[in-house]
Amino acid sequence: MRPKTGWDVLQYEIREEQASTIGRLARNLRDALDALDAFDRQAGGGAMAPDRRDPLRVRLVDAAAYALWNFVVQRDCSGLRFTERVLEDYAVPAEVRAKMGAVRRVLG
């Protein structure tokens, strides 16, 4: 076993921080997707599909797309690939995928 250099320690700490950040962003994504799903289940009431133009739903989709963007970018920056598999595992809706990375202008 070779002695650890300062560089080895730095690399370890960087990887540790990357893993922590990816974990936090994954939780943020899961929370955003769960909020959207809960809204859809409550608003749909079973028989009807939720109104996709509802302002709250639009904000939930935007929040999920932003969380997805952050998660995917961090994974890519960390050298992790296979984004399509992650999108499937998280069951990311197509409308969230389509808005990933889009900047929504806030009027005020």
N, C-alpha and C positions, 0 to 999 in steps of 0.2 A: 504494500500500500504506500503510495507516494504521499508526501506531506502536502497539505492543502495550502495553496497559495492565496494571496489576496484576490486574484482573478477567479479562482475556483469558488471562493466564498461569495464574491459578487454575482457570479453566474447562478449559484444556488439561490441567492436571495431574489434575483430577478425572476427566476422560474417560479419561486414560491409566490411572489406578488402577482405574476401572470395567472397562476392557478386560482388564487384568491379572487382576483378581478373577474375571471371567467365564471367562477361560482356565483359571485354576487350578481353579475349580469344575467346568468341563467335563471336565478331566482326572480329577478325583475321581469324577465320575459315570461316566465311561468305565471307570475302574478297578473301581468297584463293580459295574457291569453285567458286566464281563469276569469278575470273581471268581464272580458268581452263575452265569454261563453255564458256566464251567469246572467248577464244582461239579455242575451239572446234567448235563453231558456225562460226567463221571467217575462220578457216582452212578447215572446212568441206565444206563450200560453198553450203550446201543444199544436193546435190546429193551424194557426197562422204564422207565417214567417215574420220576424221583426222588421220594422221599417228601417231600411238601410240609410234613410235620410235623417233619422232622428239625431239631433245635435249631440246628445250624450253618446250615442253609439258611434257617431263619426269621431268624437274625441277618444273613445276607447280604442277604435281601430287605429287612429293615429298614434296613440300611446303604445299600442302593441307593435306597430311598425317601427317606431323609434327604438323600442327595447330590442327588437329583433336586429335592427341595424347595428346597434352598439354591441350586441352579443356576437354577431357574425364578424364584424370588423376586428374585435379583440381576438377572436379565435384565429382569424387569418393572420393577424400580426404575430400571433404566438406560434405560427407554423402549423396549425391544425387545419385540416382540410375536410372534405366530404360534407359540405354544407347541406347538400340535398338530403342526406341521411338525417341530419339534425332537424331539418324542417319537417321531415316525416315523423321522427320520434316525438317532436313537440306538437305534432298535428297542427301546424301553422296554417290557418285558412289562406286561400288564394288571394283574397283581397288585402290581407296583411302583407303577404309576400310582395304583392304588386306595389304597395306603398312604401316598402322598405327603402330608406334613404331619401325619400321625397321630403322636401322642406315645405311645410304648410305656413303660408303667410298669415300672421295674426292681425286682424283688423281691430283697431281700437280707438 
